[in-house]
Amino acid sequence: MFNMLELSSLTTAGTAIAASLLLVVSATAGQDPTSEEPAWVSAERGILENHVQLTFPDRFSRAGEAYFSPDDSQIIFQATEADAEGDEADFYGMYLADVVRDDDDRITGIENIQRISPRASANTCGWFHPTKPNKAIFASTVVFPTDSEPPGYQRGSGRYRWMFPPEMDIVEVDLDQADGSVDSLRRVIGNPEAYLAECSISPDGRHLLYCSLETNLGDLFVKDLETGKTNRIVQAEGYDGGPFFSPDGKRICYRSDRRGNNLLQLFIGELKFNSEGTIIGLKREFQITDNEHVNWAPFWHPNGRFLVYASSEVSHRQYEIFMIDADPGNLEGSTGTVKYGTRNRRLTHAEGFDGLPVFNSDGSVMMWTSQRDGSRTSQLWVADFVIDMDAAPTPPRRPYGGGGDR
């Protein structure tokens, strides 16, 4: 999970310490059907195909960080209404929507969009409970946050600013009763003096993984929801965040600013369990990237052998999505060889920001946040994920738009 990201501001060098209306679009979303095919369609052919835009600027001035429900019938995401004023224009709300499919079971849009967070609250990092179909969790201030300056690019300082309001706690909502009210939310983890967010739940539903700033650093914690015990499992210099469980629940991925240089790198940790099955720490940690770029928003492919993530490798003005090996060597499809940090491959090829990639349950569809619709606003997209992940990487393609400034 990730901080309160103002994704529409990612056009200048920076870092991340980081509807009821039916929406149906074609593969050339936002384009006149008689116009020439966008360059990114051909550039991504064989990687991502049948692109569909899910959210639009007439409804949301920005939308992002979406995740599928376990049965792929819904998505949860954060967004700001296009007509929002005052406080509502500054903070993300948390939204739920039903996925619409055609007769071939291909996603064509979303409908029944519903806000599930209170008005004038700051929200991020929504996640469906993997074993309780009607439950979702997300981070919310519930009330107006003390740290109320909006996130994003600050013209005065020329730097990026991310929100870490101490009121940010992790809450749960019963989706059958979700109405956007304070009373519909139940606090799962709270600390009145520290930001808590970036949460996800283990595949078996037992452990809640999250980031806390209670030590003034971004450390990773796990709460055993059966015993109530909480353990800090990643404690290092710099901000560690954006954690997710591997599909088998034995590893986690995350990003870290270990060197304090604002160049985020990706890590994988092998989890350590006690005799009662509680996660108590890491057995081993592996660094997956080590370069001069901002690498963040890692997410597992359902086969557990690859990560997708966003990076400034092309340009700080053009974040793109990449895929990299994360194979422990003992999974179905593995060759028996550990492959961590090899075969880095670029997936997206459009101008503007592309990031926050996630998959549906079988990995056949990738959903992400993009600015490719021409409005330069951050919106949600999906596409069929058709790349042969085990094939040898092809030579790097010339970046769409002529490359960038590194």
C-alpha positions in Angstrom: 0.0 0.0 0.0 1.0 3.6 -0.4 0.8 7.0 1.1 -1.6 9.8 0.1 -0.1 10.2 -3.4 -1.0 13.1 -5.6 -0.3 11.1 -8.7 -1.4 13.9 -11.1 1.6 15.9 -9.9 4.2 13.4 -10.9 5.5 15.4 -13.8 8.7 16.8 -12.2 11.7 15.1 -10.6 10.5 14.0 -7.2 10.3 11.1 -4.8 7.7 9.0 -3.0 8.2 8.2 0.7 5.7 7.2 -1.2 -21.9 5.3 -11.3 -24.1 4.4 -10.4 -23.0 5.2 -14.0 -21.8 2.5 -16.3 -18.4 3.3 -17.7 -17.6 1.4 -20.9 -14.7 2.3 -23.2 -12.8 0.8 -26.1 -9.2 -0.2 -26.4 -8.5 3.4 -27.6 -10.2 5.0 -24.6 -10.5 8.8 -24.8 -9.8 8.7 -28.5 -12.0 9.5 -31.5 -12.7 6.1 -33.0 -11.8 7.5 -36.4 -8.5 8.8 -35.3 -5.1 7.1 -35.5 -4.4 4.5 -32.9 -2.4 5.9 -29.9 1.3 5.0 -30.1 1.2 3.2 -26.7 -1.2 0.6 -28.1 1.3 -0.7 -30.5 4.2 -0.2 -28.1 2.5 -2.4 -25.5 1.3 -5.0 -27.9 2.4 -8.5 -26.7 2.5 -7.1 -23.2 -0.8 -5.4 -22.4 -3.7 -5.6 -24.8 -7.4 -4.6 -24.9 -6.9 -1.5 -22.8 -10.0 -0.2 -21.0 -10.2 3.1 -19.0 -12.3 2.6 -15.8 -12.5 6.2 -14.3 -12.8 9.5 -16.0 -12.1 13.2 -15.2 -15.7 14.2 -15.5 -16.4 12.1 -12.3 -13.0 12.1 -10.6 -10.3 14.8 -10.8 -7.9 12.0 -9.7 -8.3 8.3 -9.0 -5.7 5.6 -8.2 -4.5 2.7 -6.2 -7.2 0.2 -7.0 -7.4 -3.5 -6.0 -9.6 -6.4 -7.0 -11.9 -8.3 -4.7 -10.9 -12.0 -4.3 -13.6 -13.0 -6.8 -12.7 -10.2 -9.2 -16.3 -8.8 -9.1 -15.4 -5.5 -7.4 -12.6 -3.0 -7.0 -11.7 -0.7 -4.2 -9.9 2.6 -4.9 -9.1 6.1 -3.7 -10.3 9.2 -5.6 -11.3 12.8 -5.4 -14.6 13.9 -6.9 -14.3 16.3 -9.9 -16.7 18.8 -8.4 -15.3 18.6 -4.9 -14.7 21.9 -3.1 -12.8 22.9 0.0 -11.7 20.0 2.1 -13.1 17.5 -0.3 -10.8 18.7 -3.1 -7.7 18.1 -0.9 -8.3 14.5 0.4 -8.9 11.2 -1.2 -12.1 9.4 -0.4 -12.4 5.6 -0.5 -14.7 4.1 -3.2 -16.1 0.8 -4.1 -17.4 -0.2 -7.6 -18.7 -3.3 -9.4 -16.8 -4.6 -12.4 -18.7 -4.9 -15.7 -17.9 -7.6 -18.2 -19.0 -8.5 -21.7 -20.2 -11.9 -22.9 -16.6 -13.0 -23.3 -16.0 -12.2 -19.6 -13.7 -9.3 -20.6 -13.8 -6.2 -18.3 -15.5 -3.3 -20.0 -15.9 -0.8 -17.2 -17.3 -0.3 -13.7 -20.7 0.6 -12.3 -22.4 1.3 -9.0 -19.6 3.5 -7.7 -20.1 4.1 -4.0 -18.1 6.2 -1.4 -17.4 4.2 1.7 -15.4 6.8 3.7 -16.6 9.8 5.7 -16.6 13.2 4.0 -13.7 15.6 4.9 -11.5 12.7 6.0 -8.2 11.6 4.4 -8.2 8.0 3.1 -5.8 5.6 1.4 -4.8 1.9 1.0 -8.1 0.0 0.5 -7.9 -3.8 0.6 -10.5 -6.5 0.5 -10.5 -9.1 3.2 -9.4 -12.4 1.5 -11.6 -14.8 3.5 -14.5 -12.6 4.6 -16.3 -11.5 1.3 -18.2 -8.6 2.9 -15.3 -7.0 4.7 -12.8 -4.4 3.5 -10.0 -2.4 5.3 -8.4 0.9 4.6 -6.5 3.7 6.3 -8.6 6.7 7.3 -8.4 9.7 9.5 -12.2 9.3 9.9 -12.3 13.0 10.8 -10.6 16.1 9.3 -6.8 15.5 9.6 -4.5 17.7 11.5 -1.9 17.4 8.8 -4.3 19.1 6.4 -2.0 20.6 3.8 -2.8 18.7 0.5 -0.1 16.3 -0.7 1.8 16.6 -3.9 4.2 19.0 -5.6 4.8 22.1 -3.6 5.5 25.1 -5.9 7.1 27.1 -3.2 9.8 24.6 -2.2 10.0 22.7 -5.5 9.7 19.4 -3.5 7.0 16.8 -3.0 5.1 16.5 0.2 3.3 13.4 1.4 0.7 13.3 4.1 1.3 11.5 7.4 -1.5 12.7 9.6 -1.3 11.1 13.1 -5.1 10.5 13.0 -4.6 8.0 10.2 -5.7 4.6 11.6 -6.7 1.3 9.9 -10.4 0.7 9.9 -12.7 -2.1 8.7 -16.1 -1.7 7.0 -18.9 -4.2 6.4 -19.7 -3.7 2.7 -23.3 -4.6 3.2 -23.6 -1.7 5.6 -21.1 0.7 4.1 -22.7 4.2 3.7 -19.7 6.5 4.2 -20.6 7.3 7.7 -18.3 7.3 10.7 -20.6 4.8 12.5 -20.1 2.3 9.7 -16.4 2.0 10.4 -14.7 -0.1 13.0 -11.1 0.8 14.1 -8.8 -2.3 13.7 -5.5 -0.7 14.7 -5.1 2.8 16.0 -2.4 5.0 17.6 -3.5 8.6 18.4 0.1 9.8 18.0 1.3 8.0 14.9 0.3 7.5 11.2 -0.8 3.9 10.4 -1.5 2.9 6.9 -0.3 0.8 3.9 -2.2 -2.2 5.1 -2.9 -5.7 3.6 -4.0 -9.0 4.9 -2.3 -12.4 4.5 -4.0 -14.8 2.1 -5.3 -17.0 5.0 -6.8 -13.9 6.7 -4.8 -14.3 9.9 -2.2 -11.5 9.7 -2.6 -7.8 9.1 0.6 -6.2 7.6 1.0 -2.4 7.8 3.4 0.5 8.1 3.6 2.7 11.2 5.5 6.0 12.0 5.4 5.5 15.7 9.2 5.3 15.8 9.4 8.4 13.5 10.6 6.0 10.7 8.5 3.9 8.4 8.7 0.5 10.0 6.6 -2.6 9.1 4.5 -4.4 11.6 2.3 -7.5 11.6 -0.7 -8.1 13.8 -1.9 -11.6 14.4 -5.7 -11.2 14.2 -6.2 -14.5 16.0 -4.1 -13.8 19.1 -4.0 -10.0 19.0 -0.2 -10.0 19.2 1.7 -7.4 17.1 5.4 -7.7 16.1 7.6 -5.3 14.3 9.2 -7.3 11.5 11.2 -4.7 9.5 13.1 -2.0 11.3 15.8 -0.2 9.3 17.1 3.2 8.6 14.8 5.1 6.2 11.2 4.6 5.4 10.0 1.0 4.8 6.5 0.8 3.3 4.2 -0.5 0.6 4.2 -4.1 1.9 2.3 -7.0 0.5 2.2 -10.7 1.3 3.3 -13.2 -1.4 0.4 -15.3 -2.8 1.5 -18.2 -0.5 1.8 -16.0 2.5 5.5 -16.9 3.2 7.2 -13.7 2.0 6.5 -10.0 1.8 7.6 -7.4 -0.7 8.2 -3.7 0.2 10.2 -0.6 -0.8 12.7 1.2 1.3 14.9 4.3 1.5 17.7 2.6 3.4 20.4 5.0 2.2 18.4 8.1 3.0 18.9 9.4 -0.6 15.2 9.4 -1.6 16.0 6.7 -4.2 13.6 3.9 -3.2 14.7 0.3 -3.7 12.6 -2.9 -3.6 13.1 -5.7 -1.1 11.7 -9.2 -0.3 11.6 -10.7 3.1 11.1 -14.4 4.0 8.8 -14.5 7.0 9.6 -16.2 10.3 6.8 -18.0 12.2 6.7 -19.3 15.8 5.3 -22.6 16.8 1.8 -21.1 17.1 1.9 -19.9 13.5 2.4 -16.2 14.4 4.7 -14.1 12.2 7.5 -12.9 14.5 10.0 -11.5 12.0 12.1 -12.1 8.9 14.4 -15.1 8.3 16.2 -13.4 5.4 15.9 -10.2 3.4 16.8 -9.8 -0.3 17.3 -6.5 -2.1 15.7 -6.7 -5.5 16.7 -3.4 -7.1 19.9 -1.3 -6.5 20.1 1.6 -8.9 19.8 5.4 -9.1 16.0 5.5 -9.6 12.9 5.7 -7.5 11.4 2.2 -7.4 8.2 1.7 -5.6 4.7 0.2 -5.5 5.8 -3.4 -5.8 3.0 -6.0 -6.3 3.1 -9.8 -6.7 2.0 -11.7 -9.8 -0.3 -14.5 -8.5 2.3 -17.1 -9.5 4.6 -15.7 -6.8 7.6 -15.6 -9.2 7.5 -12.0 -10.4 7.0 -8.5 -9.1 5.6 -5.5 -11.0 6.4 -2.0 -9.8 6.7 1.7 -10.8 10.0 3.3 -11.5 11.6 6.6 -12.6 14.1 4.6 -14.8 12.8 6.2 -18.0 12.5 9.7 -16.5 11.3 11.4 -13.3 8.7 13.0 -15.6 7.5 9.7 -16.9 7.2 6.9 -14.4 6.6 3.5 -16.0 5.7 0.0 -14.9 8.4 -2.7 -14.9 8.5 -6.4 -14.1 11.3 -8.2 -12.3 12.1 -11.7 -11.2 11.2 -12.6 -7.6 11.4 -16.4 -7.8 12.5 -18.4 -4.7 13.1 -21.4 -6.9 10.6 -23.8 -5.3 7.3 -22.7 -6.8 5.2 -24.2 -9.6 6.9 -23.1 -12.8 10.3 -22.5 -11.0 13.4 -24.0 -12.4 14.9 -24.7 -9.0 17.1 -21.6 -9.2 16.6 -18.6 -7.1 16.0 -15.6 -9.3 15.8 -12.3 -7.4 16.3 -9.1 -9.2 17.0 -10.5 -12.6 15.2 -9.9 -16.0 14.0 -6.4 -15.5 11.4 -5.7 -18.2 9.4 -2.6 -19.0 5.7 -3.1 -19.4 4.1 0.4 -20.1 5.0 2.8 -22.9 2.8 5.9 -22.6 3.6 9.5 -21.8 2.9 10.7 -18.3 2.6 8.6 -15.1 2.0 4.9 -15.1 2.2 3.1 -11.8 0.5 1.3 -8.9 0.1 -2.0 -10.9 -2.0 -4.9 -9.5 -3.4 -8.1 -10.8 -6.7 -9.9 -10.7 -6.9 -13.3 -9.1 -5.3 -15.4 -11.9 -3.0 -12.7 -13.3 -4.7 -12.4 -16.7 -5.6 -8.7 -16.1 -3.4 -5.9 -14.9 -5.0 -2.8 -13.4 -3.0 0.4 -12.8 -3.1 4.2 -12.5 -2.2 6.2 -15.6 -2.3 9.6 -17.2 -2.5 8.3 -20.8 -6.1 9.5 -21.5 -5.0 12.9 -22.7 -6.5 14.8 -19.7 -3.2 14.5 -17.8 -5.2 13.4 -14.7 -4.5 10.2 -13.0 -7.2 7.6 -13.8 -7.7 3.8 -13.5 -7.0 1.5 -16.4 -7.1 -2.3 -17.0 -5.7 -4.4 -19.8 -5.2 -8.1 -20.6 -1.8 -9.2 -19.3 -0.4 -11.2 -22.2 3.4 -11.1 -21.9 5.3 -14.4 -21.8 6.9 -13.9 -18.5 9.3 -16.8 -18.8 10.6 -15.7 -22.2 14.0 -14.1 -22.6 13.7 -10.3 -22.4 13.7 -8.5 -25.7 16.0 -5.5 -26.3 14.8 -2.3 -24.7 12.3 -0.4 -26.8 12.8 3.3 -27.5 10.7 5.1 -24.9 7.5 6.5 -26.3 7.8 10.3 -26.5 11.5 10.2 -27.3 13.0 9.2 -23.9 13.5 11.5 -21.0 15.9 13.2 -18.6 17.3 10.9 -16.0 
